[in-house]
Amino acid sequence: MFSKITTAAVFAVALGLAACSVQAPLSPAAPSGAGGRGADGSTLKVGAPTPVSPINNAQIQSTQTVTLTVQQPQVTFAGQQQPFVYEWELQDDAGSVINQTTTQNVTSAVFPGVFTAGGAYRWRSRVSIGNAIGPYSSVARFTVPNLRTPTAADSDNVWRDWFGGTPFGSGGLLVLRGVGSTMTVQALIALDPDLKAAGVLQETNSAQQPRGRLYLPTGSSSNLYGRTVDLGNFGGPWQWLSRGFSTCEGGSCR
């Protein structure tokens, strides 16, 4: 014989079971998809960062470093309190990854390194929390400045602009190589490969360290020191002081 169960009792049991099955999310839910992944492979419910700088083939000012910046992604879940880890990926212009780094809740990253003058590079970013990752941003692209190397036929002013830009100290090799606004031995050593490639001689002391004097190409092997330029005093701002003819007074000229 079957016992009678009232409609009210059945409704009460159903409510109780529903209450037991509800769980408040303690962390961001993964996107829908195979294995809890989004179509792009992401496992964190968050939007992609937006690239801010450098973008749209913008030309950076130095071959020594680049600072990448994004806008924080849109949060697609409620109550997100944890800080994001930003993952950064630097690529060559063909899309191959050449460097990676992370920042903790910081929307910019500095990539040191020597970029090829006249080259182009790409980058993108995403955020993560623990093992959960968000989608990558769109790929941004930037370019690196290229300098035309003067020849012996060019004037001293053309060489000055190549070395320090116009106004002096605002561009040229000084900015391209990121050596700063103060003349130092270390800066001249860093510039030495460019100077040698351009046929410029550096005067050095007996310890083979630069003395801050350059000899521009003259086009004549019998007149190597006919276009002398002094660059100022060590520890002071860069200068460009044309001296005309001057013999090599240091330990050597290289």
NUSE-905124 format. One line per 2 residues: their letters; for each residue x, y negated, z of C-alpha. Coordinates in pm, 1 decimal. Example, Ala and Ser with C-alpha at 12.3 -4.5 7.8 and 13.67 -1.06 7.14 Angstrom:
<sites>
as	1230.0/450.0/780.0  1367.0/106.0/714.0
</sites>
This chain:
<sites>
mf	0.0/0.0/0.0  141.8/-335.1/-102.4
sk	159.1/-626.9/145.1  28.5/-960.8/31.9
it	277.3/-1245.7/-12.2  130.5/-1588.4/-25.4
ta	218.5/-1837.7/-298.3  353.5/-2074.4/-35.0
av	595.6/-1812.8/96.1  733.8/-1733.2/-249.0
fa	787.5/-2104.8/-315.8  974.2/-2144.0/15.1
va	1209.4/-1853.1/-64.8  1284.6/-1996.6/-409.5
lg	1372.0/-2331.8/-260.1  1607.9/-2166.7/-13.3
la	1791.6/-1974.8/-282.8  1829.6/-2289.9/-495.6
ac	1973.2/-2480.1/-201.2  2233.5/-2208.7/-138.3
sv	2349.1/-2211.4/-501.1  2427.3/-2583.8/-518.3
qa	2797.4/-2671.7/-474.5  2928.4/-3029.3/-457.3
pl	3229.6/-3071.4/-692.2  3550.4/-3127.5/-493.5
sp	3765.8/-3200.6/-797.9  3717.4/-3307.8/-1159.8
aa	3536.0/-3043.5/-1356.9  3700.5/-2904.9/-1667.4
ps	3547.6/-2988.3/-2003.5  3321.5/-2730.0/-2163.8
ga	3481.9/-2493.5/-2410.7  3668.5/-2165.3/-2425.7
gg	3841.9/-2100.8/-2094.5  3718.6/-2435.1/-1956.6
rg	3923.9/-2631.8/-2209.4  3817.1/-2912.0/-2437.2
ad	3854.0/-2884.0/-2812.1  4186.1/-3070.3/-2779.3
gs	4315.1/-2834.8/-2509.8  4245.2/-3074.6/-2222.4
tl	4132.9/-2938.3/-1884.9  4067.0/-3267.1/-1700.9
kv	3741.5/-3461.7/-1737.0  3894.6/-3795.4/-1826.7
ga	3939.1/-4005.0/-2139.4  4264.7/-4063.2/-2324.3
pt	4488.5/-4362.9/-2240.7  4484.3/-4645.5/-2494.2
pv	4825.1/-4743.6/-2637.7  4894.9/-5115.1/-2577.3
sp	5259.5/-5176.5/-2670.3  5448.3/-5128.6/-2895.3
in	5186.9/-5041.6/-3158.4  5100.8/-5108.4/-3522.7
na	5465.3/-5085.2/-3638.5  5571.9/-5366.1/-3404.1
qi	5946.2/-5429.3/-3405.9  6120.8/-5384.6/-3071.8
qs	6408.1/-5615.4/-2975.1  6675.8/-5365.7/-2873.5
tq	6812.4/-5031.8/-2987.3  6905.0/-4944.9/-2628.1
tv	6563.7/-4916.4/-2463.3  6189.4/-4931.8/-2526.3
tl	5904.6/-4985.7/-2278.6  5582.1/-4803.7/-2364.8
tv	5254.5/-4931.7/-2216.9  4900.0/-4795.2/-2213.6
qq	4562.4/-4892.6/-2071.6  4427.2/-4660.5/-1800.6
pq	4185.4/-4402.0/-1940.2  3814.7/-4409.9/-1868.8
vt	3712.9/-4179.5/-1582.4  3429.6/-3949.1/-1682.2
fa	3358.6/-3799.2/-1338.8  3241.8/-3961.2/-1017.8
gq	3449.2/-4012.7/-706.0  3793.5/-3975.9/-860.1
qq	4036.7/-4091.4/-592.2  4355.6/-3906.8/-684.1
pf	4630.4/-4098.7/-867.6  4704.9/-3994.9/-1222.7
vy	5039.5/-3872.5/-1343.6  5106.0/-4029.6/-1683.4
ew	5285.9/-3801.0/-1928.0  5477.8/-3972.7/-2208.5
el	5604.5/-3827.8/-2534.2  5846.7/-4003.1/-2771.1
qd	5873.8/-3872.0/-3126.3  6083.1/-3942.1/-3432.9
da	5898.7/-4070.6/-3736.9  5839.3/-3714.9/-3859.1
gs	5653.4/-3628.7/-3536.9  5921.1/-3417.2/-3366.7
vi	5944.8/-3474.6/-2990.2  6279.6/-3628.3/-2894.6
nq	6214.6/-3730.9/-2532.6  5953.3/-3692.4/-2257.4
tt	5899.0/-3843.7/-1913.3  5629.5/-3894.1/-1648.0
tq	5525.6/-4184.0/-1424.5  5318.3/-4164.5/-1106.5
nv	5005.6/-4379.4/-1147.5  5204.0/-4635.2/-1352.9
ts	5080.8/-4731.8/-1699.0  5423.8/-4801.4/-1852.1
av	5743.5/-4606.3/-1903.5  6095.9/-4705.3/-2005.3
fp	6282.3/-4482.3/-2249.5  6657.2/-4548.4/-2255.9
gv	6862.2/-4432.3/-2550.0  7017.7/-4548.8/-2870.9
ft	6761.2/-4589.9/-3147.8  6869.3/-4599.8/-3509.3
ag	6877.8/-4953.9/-3648.9  6613.0/-4987.4/-3917.7
ga	6438.0/-4669.0/-3800.3  6081.9/-4599.5/-3683.4
yr	5947.4/-4395.4/-3390.5  5612.2/-4267.2/-3264.9
wr	5472.1/-4205.6/-2915.7  5164.6/-4095.8/-2721.7
sr	5051.0/-4046.4/-2362.1  4803.8/-3853.4/-2148.2
vs	4719.4/-3820.7/-1778.1  4718.5/-3519.9/-1549.3
ig	4626.6/-3422.7/-1194.0  4802.9/-3110.1/-1075.0
na	4775.0/-2852.2/-1351.8  4476.0/-3021.6/-1513.1
ig	4554.7/-3234.2/-1817.9  4356.3/-3492.5/-2009.9
py	4355.1/-3551.7/-2384.9  4643.4/-3727.2/-2558.4
ss	4610.3/-4084.3/-2675.2  4626.0/-4170.3/-3041.8
va	4981.7/-4181.3/-3180.1  5137.8/-4529.9/-3187.2
rf	5433.9/-4635.3/-3401.2  5711.2/-4894.7/-3365.0
tv	6014.2/-4995.9/-3568.3  6372.5/-5090.7/-3484.9
pn	6532.6/-5404.6/-3632.3  6798.6/-5374.7/-3897.7
lr	7081.3/-5626.4/-3948.8  7254.4/-5702.9/-4274.3
tp	7625.6/-5684.8/-4209.6  7803.0/-5996.6/-4345.1
ta	8102.9/-5977.0/-4573.6  8426.3/-6173.6/-4602.4
ad	8250.8/-6399.6/-4851.8  7994.6/-6512.5/-4589.4
sd	8042.4/-6827.0/-4382.4  8128.4/-6830.5/-4014.0
nv	7769.0/-6941.7/-3944.7  7632.8/-6628.2/-4111.7
wr	7863.0/-6418.0/-3895.3  7751.8/-6614.8/-3586.7
dw	7385.5/-6542.8/-3658.0  7465.4/-6175.7/-3717.0
fg	7645.2/-6156.3/-3384.3  7412.1/-6366.7/-3167.1
gt	7107.4/-6479.3/-3363.2  6956.3/-6826.4/-3404.5
pf	6958.7/-6995.7/-3161.3  7279.1/-6829.4/-3050.4
gs	7224.5/-6555.6/-2796.6  6861.0/-6497.7/-2895.6
gg	6911.7/-6206.9/-3135.2  7168.3/-6035.1/-3354.5
ll	7393.5/-5765.5/-3212.0  7363.7/-5910.8/-2861.1
vl	6992.2/-5834.2/-2847.8  6998.3/-5531.9/-3075.5
rg	7246.2/-5354.2/-2848.3  7096.3/-5487.6/-2524.8
vg	7426.1/-5616.3/-2380.2  7274.3/-5913.6/-2196.0
st	7340.6/-6285.6/-2195.0  7677.3/-6275.3/-2013.4
mt	8008.4/-6188.1/-2174.1  8169.8/-5887.8/-2008.0
vq	8437.1/-5635.4/-2099.3  8172.0/-5361.8/-2090.0
al	7954.8/-5553.1/-2337.0  8242.9/-5598.3/-2582.8
ia	8328.1/-5229.8/-2556.8  7964.0/-5146.9/-2634.4
ld	7975.2/-5376.0/-2938.8  8308.3/-5242.5/-3065.1
pd	8164.5/-4973.7/-3300.9  7949.8/-5237.8/-3475.2
lk	8242.8/-5478.4/-3499.8  8473.1/-5213.9/-3642.8
aa	8208.7/-5107.0/-3895.5  8184.7/-5470.4/-4009.2
gv	8562.4/-5504.5/-4042.0  8592.0/-5736.7/-3739.2
lq	8909.5/-5706.1/-3529.9  8896.9/-5741.4/-3150.7
et	9197.3/-5871.9/-2965.4  9286.9/-5657.9/-2664.3
ns	9525.4/-5682.1/-2371.1  9801.8/-5436.5/-2283.6
aq	9539.4/-5211.0/-2120.1  9350.4/-5200.6/-2452.2
qp	9055.4/-5392.9/-2308.9  8887.1/-5669.4/-2514.5
rg	8994.8/-6026.5/-2442.3  8692.7/-6200.3/-2594.7
rl	8851.8/-6302.3/-2924.2  8741.8/-6182.4/-3268.8
yl	8904.4/-6199.4/-3610.7  8648.9/-6205.0/-3890.7
pt	8730.8/-6046.4/-4228.6  8914.7/-6279.5/-4463.4
gs	8926.9/-6057.1/-4769.1  9307.8/-6070.7/-4764.9
ss	9534.2/-5812.3/-4602.3  9803.6/-6080.2/-4566.2
nl	9573.0/-6313.6/-4373.1  9406.3/-6096.0/-4108.0
yg	9386.4/-6371.3/-3846.1  9264.6/-6663.0/-4053.6
rt	8910.3/-6662.3/-3910.2  8945.8/-6654.4/-3530.7
vd	8643.3/-6680.6/-3299.6  8649.1/-6708.8/-2921.2
lg	8341.4/-6584.1/-2735.0  8373.4/-6786.2/-2414.2
nf	8475.3/-6688.6/-2061.8  8411.6/-6354.6/-1895.7
gg	8119.3/-6384.8/-1655.2  7980.9/-6682.5/-1847.8
pw	7730.4/-6711.1/-2133.1  7823.3/-6594.9/-2480.7
qw	7974.6/-6864.6/-2701.3  8088.0/-6880.6/-3061.5
ls	8395.2/-7101.4/-3094.5  8556.7/-7096.5/-3439.4
rg	8935.7/-7151.2/-3412.2  9051.4/-7105.8/-3769.1
fs	9394.3/-6943.0/-3796.1  9543.3/-6785.2/-3480.6
tc	9788.3/-6502.2/-3435.8  9701.5/-6193.3/-3236.3
eg	9824.7/-6279.4/-2887.0  9712.8/-5977.4/-2688.6
gs	9844.1/-5627.9/-2659.6  9695.4/-5539.3/-2994.8
cr	9414.8/-5622.3/-3237.7  9185.1/-5337.0/-3324.9
</sites>
